[in-house]
């Protein structure tokens, strides 16, 4: 998970996962294995437990919003609680200074 204003850095995520290289999964596969529609994939309640990675910038906030399992539905949670519940990892996985609009 990365900030909504950022972009995932695939090389940084691969490093955090202890892998040489990673690729994004096809949206249809993501839907099938998580039980959620892409754009609403939640770190909670998936059919199969998957590794969760949260960008380290989340530690700057007492609470963050994550997908609640449906497009447009978010859940507020403390970053440390999210990591504890999902057995996740906090790592610098967002591109530095990135913004979807290019600013």
Secondary structure, 3 states (H helix, E strand, C coil): CCCCCCCECHHHHHHHHCCCCCCCCCHHHHHHHHCCCCCCCCCCCCCCCCCCEEEHHHHHCCCEEEEEEECCEEEEECHHHHHHHHCCEEECCECCCCCCCCC
